């Protein structure tokens, strides 16, 4: 398995294809329309300006992807990020999600991100298990927050501290490309 930075031109179509079944067939994603390859390319480009977007390849084929995004817009939240991972059906239960998250969390720590959060539409035992195996702790549930597939959906939130808190002001975040050079 190879984990690398996503290339919008090279990877957008495969990322869109991996994500589409989560949108169309499940409540895992609360999006109602699967993004096109063009939209996925735009998302990869925009996200990569501030956070990593990683892909996993197995035998030359994209098996999954993971990325971070801003937790909230207000400046004081800049040391927190939301994270997500999606794995293609044939690659599940092969360690792809864990490998992607291990690499993503390492990069985010190198950038100076202090806390990461993950939202999981419930029920989703596989996602909850992955997050908790990586040390994420449950912090709350938004009850009946989204309506999809004929039912109201709860979203659970998990949180992981990447750095121990201290009394001083944190350093400004390092851009993703610079964090990669520090590994």
C-alpha positions in Angstrom: 0.0 0.0 0.0 1.2 3.5 -0.9 -0.1 6.6 0.9 0.5 9.8 -0.9 -0.8 13.4 -1.3 -3.8 13.5 -3.5 -3.4 15.0 -7.0 -6.7 16.7 -8.1 -6.1 15.9 -11.8 -5.1 12.3 -11.2 -7.3 11.3 -8.2 -10.5 13.2 -8.3 -12.4 10.7 -10.4 -11.4 7.8 -8.3 -12.2 9.7 -5.0 -15.6 10.6 -6.4 -16.2 7.0 -7.4 -15.2 5.8 -3.9 -17.5 8.4 -2.2 -20.5 8.0 -4.5 -21.9 4.8 -2.9 -21.7 6.4 0.6 -23.9 9.3 -0.7 -26.3 7.3 -2.8 -26.8 4.1 -0.8 -26.2 5.0 2.9 -26.6 7.6 5.5 -22.8 7.5 6.2 -22.6 10.8 4.3 -25.4 13.3 4.8 -24.8 14.7 1.3 -27.7 14.0 -0.9 -26.0 14.3 -4.3 -22.6 12.6 -5.0 -20.1 15.1 -6.2 -18.8 14.8 -9.7 -15.1 14.4 -10.5 -14.9 18.1 -11.3 -16.4 19.0 -7.9 -14.1 16.5 -6.1 -11.1 18.0 -7.9 -12.2 21.4 -6.6 -12.5 20.1 -3.1 -9.1 18.4 -3.2 -7.5 21.7 -4.4 -9.2 23.9 -1.9 -8.6 21.5 1.1 -4.9 21.0 0.2 -4.2 24.7 0.6 -4.6 24.4 4.3 -4.8 20.7 5.2 -3.6 17.3 3.9 -5.7 15.2 1.5 -4.2 11.7 1.2 -5.0 8.8 -0.9 -4.0 5.1 -0.5 -3.1 3.0 -3.5 -3.0 -0.8 -3.7 -1.5 -2.3 -6.8 -1.9 1.0 -8.6 -5.6 1.5 -7.8 -7.0 4.0 -5.4 -8.3 2.1 -2.4 -9.4 5.1 -0.2 -8.7 8.6 0.9 -8.6 10.8 4.0 -8.6 14.5 4.6 -8.8 17.2 7.2 -10.9 20.4 7.1 -11.5 23.4 9.3 -13.5 22.5 12.4 -15.1 25.9 12.5 -14.5 29.3 10.8 -13.6 31.4 13.9 -9.9 32.1 14.3 -9.6 30.6 17.8 -10.6 27.2 16.3 -7.6 27.1 13.9 -5.8 24.5 16.0 -8.6 22.1 15.6 -9.6 20.1 12.4 -12.3 17.7 11.4 -11.1 14.5 9.7 -12.8 11.9 7.5 -11.8 8.7 5.8 -13.5 6.7 3.0 -12.4 3.3 1.8 -13.5 1.6 -1.4 -15.7 -1.5 -0.8 -13.1 -4.1 -2.0 -10.4 -2.6 0.1 -12.3 -2.6 3.4 -11.0 -4.7 6.4 -7.4 -4.5 5.0 -6.1 -1.7 7.2 -6.5 1.0 4.6 -8.5 3.3 6.8 -6.1 3.0 9.7 -3.1 3.5 7.5 -4.6 6.7 6.0 -5.6 8.0 9.4 -2.1 7.2 10.8 -0.5 9.3 8.0 -3.1 12.1 8.2 -2.8 12.4 12.0 1.0 12.5 11.8 0.9 15.3 9.2 -1.7 17.3 11.2 0.5 17.0 14.3 3.5 18.3 12.3 1.4 21.2 11.1 0.6 22.1 14.7 -3.0 21.0 14.8 -3.9 20.3 18.5 -7.2 18.5 18.3 -9.0 16.5 15.6 -12.8 15.8 15.6 -14.7 13.2 13.6 -18.4 13.2 13.0 -20.0 9.7 12.4 -23.6 9.2 11.3 -25.0 6.6 13.7 -25.2 3.7 13.7 -21.9 2.9 12.1 -20.0 0.3 14.2 -17.1 0.1 11.7 -16.4 3.8 11.8 -16.8 4.1 15.6 -14.5 1.1 16.1 -11.8 2.6 13.8 -11.9 6.0 15.6 -11.9 4.5 19.1 -9.0 2.1 18.1 -7.0 5.2 17.2 -7.7 6.8 20.5 -10.6 9.1 19.7 -13.0 9.6 22.6 -16.8 10.2 22.2 -17.7 13.7 23.2 -21.4 14.0 22.2 -24.2 13.3 19.8 -26.2 15.7 17.7 -29.6 14.0 17.8 -31.9 13.9 14.8 -29.6 16.5 13.1 -30.0 15.3 9.5 -32.8 13.7 7.4 -31.8 11.1 4.9 -33.2 8.0 3.4 -36.6 8.5 5.1 -35.4 9.0 8.6 -33.8 11.5 11.0 -30.1 10.7 11.7 -28.0 11.2 14.7 -24.3 12.2 14.3 -21.9 11.2 17.0 -18.7 13.2 17.6 -15.3 11.9 18.6 -12.2 13.9 19.5 -8.5 13.2 19.7 -5.8 15.5 21.1 -2.7 15.3 19.0 -0.7 17.5 21.4 -0.7 17.9 25.1 -2.1 21.3 26.2 0.3 23.8 27.7 0.0 27.2 29.2 1.6 29.1 26.4 0.0 30.3 23.1 0.4 27.7 20.4 2.5 28.4 17.3 0.8 29.2 14.1 0.0 26.3 11.8 2.5 25.1 9.3 1.3 24.7 5.7 0.7 21.0 4.7 3.7 21.0 2.3 6.1 22.2 5.0 4.8 19.7 7.5 5.5 16.9 4.9 9.1 18.0 4.7 9.4 17.7 8.5 8.6 13.9 8.5 
